[in-house]
Amino acid sequence: MSEISREILSVGDLNRAIATSLEERFDTVWVGGEISNFKAYDSGHWYFSLKDEEGQIRCVMFRGRNGQVGFMPQFGDKVEVSASLGMYVPRGDVQLTIQTLRRAGMGGLYEAFLKLKAKLAKEGLFDEERKRALPTHPRSIGIITSSQAAALKDVLSTLARRAPHIPIVVYPTLVQGPEAPAGIIAALKAANEENVVDVILLVRGGGSIEDLWAFNDEQLAYAIAHSDIPVVSGVGHETDFTIADFVADLRAPTPTGAAELAAPRKDQLLQELSAIQQALLQRVNQRVEREAQTLDQLALRLSHALPNPDRMREQITGLQKRLYQSWSVRMDNWKRNQTHLQSQLELLNPQRTLERGYSVILSKDKNPLHAIRGPKELIPNKEFQICMADGEAEVRFAEVKITP
């Protein structure tokens, strides 16, 4: 009878009781493991499992939490999470509801990153109101990065393709290691003191949080914020975030993206120039029409006020012809000047020179923009880069014979 009278629980009630017991028994726990079965849903929530050699557990991280992670987890990533332990009642699965997630082994760095980020945000360094728009037509562009970085080559190639007419100034510096922050700050200071560029690209390729740590320096953040020249940050890959990204006037997902944001395309500039020309011609025509109407009104008044209206009409007709001729000559001059400027712009395009069969030899052990100008600079067994109309090639001369 005692077995019959005992309360019978539903499965849902049992699962809820287990969930309540787990939540009461465990406070927030830190768990380390390897990402498995990761899926990001359209809702923004993440579902995956954490596993190691002895077992696995289901995990959920909701959209409001995972927006602070700074990278997209991948299968096999080793991570550390802080979470509350509970149960998903409909399936009866024990699961972790994750509050924070970081790469394994970087807890100290990540916590320092979050602490500095919160401090600078409170000081207003990330506020959109203090950030400046980039110049639409920069006179020159500055690049702060390592002279040996692959990111520099990508940026220079992008700028050469989009806007070959814009001069480039490279401010080389270390971008990794304990001396990198001071070097980057010095490069920013030099660019501001010289004041020859209208926008600065601060770029570096991807890497681990340790590799990118120079861009999480507090003094560098203040230097970027106090720069008189707008700064575009293009550090790492799209999922990498640094303090420099938050304080810069604009963040680009990659170094190439930074170059694309800073440099207008040449064909777009020509379109804008054509639009300005059309607007100018329209304004001129409108002015001519208004002046012609004024002359007609004067002619009508004079025809009634003067004793010899036929003669005055002839004079007015002559004046009208002279006016139209004057405007016609001026408009023709403007059109010729416009055509000349467009021709000059095309002649200055270095690509046209290369297409005529010429090549440019660049020294690789000096500034990347240094072009070889004399045969004595062609040193055997040194690497050089040759730029041609259809591409680039890296060469090493076995022997150089200088002809008189």
LINGISUL-V326686 format. One record per pair of residues at least 12 apart in sequence whose ideal C-beta (glycine too) atoms are under 6 Angstrom apart, sorted by sequence separation. I is the first residue (numbers start at 1). J is the second residue. If there is no record, write none. Layout:
BEGIN
i=I j=J
i=I j=J
END
This chain:
BEGIN
i=37 j=49
i=143 j=155
i=233 j=245
i=35 j=48
i=36 j=49
i=47 j=60
i=83 j=96
i=84 j=97
i=383 j=396
i=83 j=97
i=173 j=187
i=36 j=51
i=46 j=61
i=83 j=98
i=233 j=248
i=238 j=253
i=171 j=187
i=33 j=50
i=34 j=51
i=45 j=62
i=81 j=98
i=82 j=99
i=231 j=248
i=299 j=316
i=380 j=397
i=33 j=51
i=45 j=63
i=82 j=100
i=231 j=249
i=232 j=250
i=233 j=251
i=234 j=252
i=33 j=52
i=44 j=63
i=171 j=190
i=230 j=249
i=364 j=383
i=378 j=397
i=380 j=399
i=46 j=66
i=81 j=101
i=171 j=191
i=215 j=235
i=232 j=252
i=234 j=254
i=380 j=400
i=234 j=255
i=364 j=385
i=79 j=101
i=80 j=102
i=221 j=243
i=225 j=247
i=378 j=400
i=224 j=247
i=234 j=257
i=361 j=384
i=362 j=385
i=79 j=103
i=80 j=104
i=212 j=236
i=224 j=248
i=234 j=258
i=79 j=104
i=141 j=166
i=147 j=172
i=295 j=320
i=361 j=386
i=78 j=104
i=216 j=242
i=221 j=247
i=232 j=258
i=140 j=167
i=141 j=168
i=142 j=169
i=143 j=170
i=144 j=171
i=215 j=242
i=216 j=243
i=359 j=386
i=360 j=387
i=375 j=402
i=169 j=197
i=146 j=175
i=175 j=204
i=200 j=229
i=202 j=231
i=215 j=244
i=232 j=261
i=359 j=388
i=145 j=175
i=206 j=236
i=212 j=242
i=232 j=262
i=199 j=230
i=200 j=231
i=201 j=232
i=202 j=233
i=203 j=234
i=204 j=235
i=206 j=237
i=69 j=101
i=181 j=214
i=65 j=99
i=180 j=214
i=354 j=388
i=355 j=389
i=38 j=73
i=58 j=93
i=176 j=211
i=185 j=220
i=188 j=223
i=192 j=227
i=354 j=389
i=181 j=217
i=184 j=220
i=192 j=228
i=38 j=75
i=58 j=95
i=59 j=96
i=60 j=97
i=61 j=98
i=192 j=229
i=35 j=73
i=185 j=223
i=57 j=96
i=59 j=98
i=181 j=220
i=188 j=227
i=288 j=327
i=35 j=75
i=35 j=77
i=144 j=187
i=34 j=78
i=32 j=80
i=155 j=203
i=142 j=191
i=31 j=81
i=30 j=82
i=151 j=203
i=203 j=255
i=151 j=204
i=28 j=82
i=151 j=205
i=142 j=197
i=150 j=205
i=203 j=258
i=28 j=84
i=140 j=196
i=141 j=197
i=140 j=197
i=201 j=258
i=141 j=199
i=142 j=200
i=143 j=201
i=144 j=202
i=145 j=203
i=26 j=85
i=139 j=198
i=145 j=204
i=138 j=198
i=138 j=199
i=201 j=262
i=277 j=338
i=22 j=85
i=23 j=86
i=135 j=198
i=199 j=262
i=22 j=86
i=135 j=199
i=134 j=199
i=19 j=86
i=19 j=87
i=18 j=87
i=15 j=87
i=32 j=104
i=16 j=89
i=15 j=89
i=15 j=92
i=134 j=230
i=132 j=230
i=158 j=256
i=109 j=209
i=125 j=225
i=155 j=255
i=159 j=259
i=163 j=263
i=120 j=221
i=154 j=255
i=158 j=259
i=162 j=263
i=116 j=218
i=154 j=256
i=106 j=209
i=113 j=216
i=162 j=265
i=163 j=266
i=151 j=255
i=155 j=259
i=159 j=263
i=132 j=249
i=131 j=249
i=126 j=246
i=141 j=262
i=125 j=247
i=72 j=239
i=71 j=239
i=70 j=241
i=164 j=349
i=164 j=350
END
